[in-house]
């Protein structure tokens, strides 16, 4: 899901808007692609992912620009991830941070929801306009997703939390998922057979 560079992971380096779009599309495999109306989006390794994530409403531009190579801030990254995983806004959740008053209204709903669910690795302060790092993205995904199903087959063990299904022909049989089930574009033939999902099943494509 998150790739390195020539043998290095570079955990403390910032991540760009385009890179986060690629990571999200790599997980979800969106089927729809938006028309390229961005004045600053040229053909490249990132273009298809940016347009797919835009079509899904996860990434939004600014006055005709998408700024693909700008470092993405903590607030912007959390909003993209919350949208991708259908997290409902909950602005009151920002109260856990000492700098809650600094978090702008456009970010408070999603940041609050992610913080309230304990998906965010930030402690006393959120620092909404600070560039998020590659390691911080990994930490958020690790908290958000208890398990990622990458192999076809029948699964019978209970899952305590959210699960992402990325493989075809997966069957959840007589098990309980205490969180949400996220079914990606790669997960054709996903089946619930006597399984209980206490959260919701989201078809992400």
Buried (B, 14 or more C-beta within 10 A) or exposed (E): BBEEEEEEEEEEEBBBBBBBBBBBBBBBBBEEBBEBEBEEBEEEEBBBBBBBBBBBEBBEBEEEEBBBEBBBBBBBBBBBBBBBBEBEBBBEBBEBBEEBEEBEEEBBBBBBBBBBBEBBEBEEEBBBEBBBBBBBBBBBBEBBBBBBBEEEEEBEEEBEBBBBBBBEEBBBEEBEBBBBBBBBBBBEEBEBEEBEBEBEBBEBB
